[in-house]
Amino acid sequence: MNDFLNVTGFTFRNKTKGKAFLVTTIILVAILSLVINLPYLISLFKGEGGSSVKQVGYASVQAEAAESRVTPTLVGRWLEEYFASQPEEGRSLAMVPIDASGDAAADEAALKAAIADGRIDGYIQLQPNADSGFYDAVYKSEKMMDGSAADELRAGLQLVKANAAGLTPEQKLLLYSPVDVKPIQINAGSGEEDGRSAAQQGVNMGLVYAMLFLLFMSIMSTGQIIASEVTTEKSSRIMEVLITSVSPLNSMFGKIFGMFLVGLLQIAIYVLTVFVNVSLPTNKEALGNMNIHLSEVSPDLLIVALLFYLTGYFLYATLYAAVGSLVSRTEDLGQAVMPLTFLSIGGFYLGMFNLAAPDSMLVKITSFIPFFSPYVMVLRSGVGSVEYWEIGVSLLIMLVSIYVFGWLSAKIYRTGVLLYGKRPSLKELRKAMKAYKI
């Protein structure tokens, strides 16, 4: 036990004092702080006079004002009234009349000149539609793929048709009044009365994103370091000296647990960084406007994420240590650990690419495969529908897999650290493993 603790402590101290740990931690803390404060920094560059309301021009011909028929100028005025009636804090578009003569070419030239002068961001042109008896619209601007303004205009034109149809003020008020639809996610098989609100779904999805990235980065970084440490000690013949005072098993599991503590320290630093930046008055107000509250996180999801993070880490870490013990040269390490890397990438992609389909058959099946379940079961728990017994079965499979692969990795490590030269074949490795009992 003392040997295990000594190796764990040595690994932890050696890694936390290294330049690589300090530099990467500082860089990631800076990146996290920048990303969280980016909306506020952008607002500073906009200045107090900046406006997020997009100005859309339309050709206004004064001579059309007295005409009884629905003209493009009249539709433009209706649109102007519609967008002006929206709440100021939620308004994203405003109509701007540009004096025109009625000549199509001259009017478009005037609208282009208004864009060049900075008075408008784009302009709308209305074209008669004989089938509907109304108008189709073309929105022109200098921005590429300016779809948000087009969507706003499309919605506005749908509503101002009420004016063209001659509806009464009461009918138009009924048509314009918004209808509130609250999405609630439920689990029909669990018997729960309450479901997840939109705010809870958003926060849970954010947590799923964070946990998938966290597990993937932990496996890729610490797994590679563990394998590299073992290979370096073996290739430099330090291993021959170490095993005279520390058993290979204590060395292996000491390195794994030491790197786990290093990872926990980094995670604690990142979480503290996020908490401090989110707690700033400017960011707290922004999160409040986005209806994001960390108190909405489901406690069940936190527990499931923690359990599968721990089991996933130790499963991959033991395998990385075993593979590292079979390699005699650090130059060959990348090729040796490639299968484990592909497995981890596969699980990460399964989680990320199925956020919109968390209840597909592929996701359900892979959530019980130990190499993929740390990613996929967190996905199902956060944004999908999963029963408690499914989580229990998947977790039991993970624990059994850790025991089996841990035992196998221990035998491989015990044998592999003293095998030099070319990488042993499976037959040679099996023969050498029979000589040792774990």
N, C-alpha and C positions, 0 to 999 in steps of 0.2 A: 504493500500500500504506500509506503514511504517513497519507493522508487517511482510509482505512478504520479504521486503528488510532486516530486522533484522534477520529473520530466514536464508535467503540466505547467508548473511555475516557471521553469526555464524557457519553455516555448512561449509562454505569455509575455514574459519580460523581454525576451530577445526580439519578438515581433513588434511590440508596442514601442520599443526604443529605436527601432530601425527608421531610416529616412523614408523608405517606401510607405510605411504606415502613416507617418506624420504628413507627408506631402499629399497622398491620396485623400486622407481625411480632411485636410484643410481645403483642398480643391473642391471636394464634394460638398462641404459645408458652405463654401462660397457660392457654388452653383445652386444649391437649394435655396439659399437666402435670396439670390438674384431672381430665381424663378418665382418665388412667393411674392416678392416685392415688385415684380415686373409691371403689373397693372398700375400700381401707384407711380412708378417711375415714368411710365408712358404718359400718365396724366400730367406730370410736372412739365414734360416737354411740350404738351399741347398748349399750356398757358391758360390763364383765366378766360381769355377771349375765345378759346377753342370751342367748337361745337361738334357734337357727334351726330347732329341732325343733318341728314343729307338733303341738299337743296336741288329740287327737280323743276326744271323750267317747262313752260308750255306757251304756245303762241296765243296771245290774247288780242283778238280783233274787236275793237270797240264797236264797229258798225253792226256786229252780230247781236249786240245786247238786246235790241228791241225785237228781234225775231222770235217767233213762237216755237219754231222747231228746235229739236235738240241738236246743237252745233258743237264742234270740238271745243270752242271757247267756253260754252256753257258746261260741258263735261269737265273741263279743266277747273272751272270755278267750284263745281260740286266737289271735285277731288280736294281742292284747297280747303273748303269748309270741313270736309270729312277729317282730313289729317289735323286740322287746327282744333277740332273738337276732342282729340285724343288727350289723355293726361300728359302733362309736360314731361314728367320723369320717364314715361315709357315711349315717348314719341321718337321715331327714328327717321322720319321723312317729312318734308314740307314742300308744298307746291309754290312756285314763284312765277307770276305772270310776266311775260316778255312782250312788249308792244310789237305788234305785227300788222302787216298790211293786207293779208289774205292771199298774197302770192306765195306759192309753196317754196320756190327756190329762195326768195328773199327772206321768208320767215325762217327757214333752216339756217341761212347765213347769219341771221340775227341771233338765233339760239347758239350757234357755234361761237359767235363773238362773245356771248355771255359766259360760256365755259372758259374761253381764253382770258376774260377779265376776272375770273374767279367768283362771279356772282352766283353761278349754279354749278353743280357737280355733274349734271346730265340733263337730258330733256326727253319729253315724251311726244310722240306723234301718233295721232289717231287716224285710223283708216276705216271707212264704212264697211260693214259686213251685211250684205244683202239678205243672208239667211236669217240672221238674228234680229235685224233691224236696229242694231246698236253699232258699236265700234270695236275693232281690234286695235291693239296698241303696240308700238315699237318703242323701246327704251334705248337710248344711245348715250354712251359715256366713254371716257378715255380709259377707264379701268377694265382690266381683263376679268371675265367671268363675274360680273357684278350682278349676281343672282338675287341678293337680298333685296335690293331696290325693286327689281322686277316682281318679286313675290309680293312685296308690299303694295305695289301698284295694281297687281292682279286682284288682290283682296279688296282694295279700294274700289276698283271698277265694278266688281261684283255687287258691292253695296250701293254704289251711286246709281245703279240701274233702277233702284226704287224711285228715284226722282223722275227718271225717264218714263217709268210705268205709271206715274201719276198717283202714287199711293198717298193716303192721308198722313198727317203728322203722327197720329197715333200708331198707324201701321208701320211707318218708318222707324218710330221709336222701338216698337216690338222687334223689328228686324235687326236694328243696330245693337240692341241690348245683348251683351255677351252671356253665354251659357257656361257655367262652371262645371267642368268634368274633372273629378279627382281620381287619378289612377291608383288603385290599391292592389298590391300583389298578395295573393293568398296561397295557402297550401291546403287544398281540399281534403287530402287524406289525413292530415294531422289533427283535425277537429278543432283548430284554433279559430276563435271568433274574430280576432283582430288580424289584420294583414299589415304589410309594409306600405307606408305612404310614399309619395314621390320623393320627399326629402330623405327618408330612410333608404330608399332604393339608390338614390344618388350617392349618399355617403357610403353605403355598402359596396357599390361598384368601385368607388375610389379606394376603399380599403382592399378590395380584391386586386385591383391594379397594383397597389403598393406591395401586397404580400407576394404576388407572382414575381415582380421584379426583385424583391428582397431575397426570396428563396433562390431564384436563378443566379443572382449576383453572388450570393453566399456560397453556393455550390461551385460555381465557376472559379471564384477567386480562392477560397480556402481549400477546395479540393485540389486545385493545381499546386498550391503552395505545399500542402501535405505531401503529395506525390513527389514534388521537386525536392523537398527536404530529405525524404527517404532516399531518393536516387542520388542526391549529392553526397550524403553520408556514406552510401554504399560505394559510389565511384571513387571517393577519396580515401577509402579504406578506414574511415573513422568508425564505421559500424563494427569492425572487428574488435576495436578497443571498447566500444560502448557495451557490447553484449557480455563482456567479462564482468561488468558491474551492474548492468540493468538488463532484465530479461527483454527479449524482443516484443513480447506482448505488452509489457508495461511501457515500452518505448512507443509502440504503435498507438495504443489508446491514450497515452499521455499527450502525444502530439495532437491527436484528434480533439481531445477535450481542451487542450491549450488553445488551439486555433478557434474552437467554439467560443471560448471566453473572449478572444480577440474580436471575433465577429459580434458578440453581444455588446462589447464596449463601443464598437463603431456604430451599431444600431442605436444604442443609448444616446450617443452624441448626435446622430442624425435626428432622432425623435425630439431631443431637446432643442435642436436648431429649428425644427419645424414649429414646435410649440412656442418658442420665443418669438419667431417671426409672425406667426398667426395671431399672437396676442397683442401685437402692435396695434394702436388705435386705427391706423389707416387700413390695415388688412382685416381687422375685426369688422369694420364697417362694410368692407367689400364682401366678405363672406356672409354677413348678415343680409346684404342686398341679394345675394345669390341663394339665400335660404339654405345655407349649409351650416349645420350645427353638429359638432363632434359628439354631442350627447345622443344623437340619433343612431349611433353605431349599435348594432345588435350585440349584446353580450355573448350570445351563442356563437356568433361568427368569430368573435375575438378568441374564444376558447378553441374552436375548431382550427382556426388559422395558426394558433400557437402550437397545438398538438401536432399538426401535420408539418409545420415548419421544423420542429425538433426532430421528428421521426425521419423526415425527408433528408435533413442535413446529415444525421448520423448514418443513414443507409448509404448515401453517396460517399461520405467521408471514409468509411471503412473500405469501400471498394477502391477509392483512389489510393489509399495507403497500400493496399494489396498489389495494385498494378504498379505503383512506384517501386515496390520491393523487387519486382521481376526485371526491372530495367537497370542495366549497369552503366549506361552513359546518358547524361542529361539530353544529348542530342536526339535520342530515340524516344524521349518521354512523350512528346506531342503525339506521335503516331500511336503509342501504346494506350494513352488515355482517350483517344478519339471516340471509341464506342461509348464510353461513359458520357462524353461531351454531347454526342448525338442523342443519347437517351434524355439528358437534361434539357437540351434544346427542344426535343420532341414534346416533352411534357409542358414546357413553357409555351410553345406554339399552340398546343391543344387548349391551354387555358386562355390565351389571348385571343385566338381566332374564333372561339366559341362563346364569347361574352354575349352575343346576340342570340345564341341557341344553346343555353345551358342545360336543356333537358333532351337533347338529341340522343339517339341510341349510342353513337360513338362516345359521347361524353359519359354516359352511364356505365358503359363497359370499361372504359379506361380509368374510371374512378376507383376500380377495384384492382388495378394492376399496380404493384408497389412502386415502380419507377415513375409512374405518371400520376398516381393518386395524390401526392402532396400538392400538385398544382390543380388538378381537376376537381378534387373534392372541395377545396376552398372556393373554386368557382361555383360549384353547385350550391354550396351553403350560402354564398353571398348573394347571388343573383338568380339562382334557380330554385327548384323545389326538391328537397331531399328529406327522407325520413331519418329519424334518429337511429334506427336499426342499421340503415345503410352506412351511416357514419361509423357506427360501432364495428360493423363487419370489416369495413375498409381499414379502420385503425388496427384491428386485430391482425389482419393480413400484413400490415406494415410492421407490427411488432414481431410477428413470426419471421418475416423476411429479414428484419434486422438481426434477429438471433441466428438464423441460418447463414446469411451472408457474412455476419460478423464472425461466426465460427469458421466458415470457409476462408474468409480473409485473414483471420489469425493464423491458420495453418499455412496459407500461401505466404504470408509475411514471415512467419517463423522459418520457413524453408527458403524463401526467395532472397532474404538478405545475405545469405552466404553462397548463393549461386552466381558466379561471375561468368564473363564471356558473353556469348550470344544468348538471346532470350530463350529460356527452356521451352521445349514443346510440352503439350499437355501430358503425353506419356511420361516424359522425364520428370515433370513436376509431380505427377501422381505417385511415381515411384519414390521420389524424395520425401513427399509428405507422409508416406507410410512409416517412415523412420521416426516420426515425431508424433507425440500425443498431446492434444490440447485439452 
